[in-house]
Amino acid sequence: MSIIYSKHIETRIIMRSIDYDLPIEIYNNVKERFKDNETGYTIAVMKAIIHGRF
């Protein structure tokens, strides 16, 4: 399986100085995943501490 970042997440990673691998960690450790009905993509959503805040 491969994880491909959207342009949106790549932009947010740069703008917010987020660790590049954080979305992969979230995807691998999330308890729930959702499927986007329009694109068929799998979406993982989870709270994460970034720069000491949620």
N, C-alpha and C positions, 0 to 999 in steps of 0.2 A: 504494500500500500504506500502511496506517496501523498504527502501533504503539500498542497500548492497554495501559497499566500496570494490573496487578492491584492490588487493595487491599493485598496482602502487600508488593509491591515499593514502593508508595507509602509505606507505613508504615516500611519499612526505610530508604528514602531520607531520611525525616525523622529517624528515631531515630539513624542513623549519620552524619548530615550528609554524605551522598553527593551529588555534583553531579547535578542532576536529569536531565541529558542523558547521563550515563554508561551507563545501560542501552541507550540508542539507539546510542551509539558501539560498545558491545560487540556488539550485534546486527548492525550494519553491517560490523564488522571481524572477526567470528568465523570460524574455519576450519571448524567443524562445527556443524550445527543438528540438532535432534531434533524429532520430531513426537509430541505427547502423544496416545496412542491413545484416551484417554477423551474429551478435549475437542476434539481436532483442532488445538490451538494449536501453533505452532512455538516451540521453546525454544532459546535460545542460551546456551551456558555458556563462560565464559572467565575466567582469572585476571586480576585487575586490581589495580593498586597504589592503595590508598585510605589516605590519611593516612600515607604512607610505608611501608605494609606490604601484603603480599599477602593 
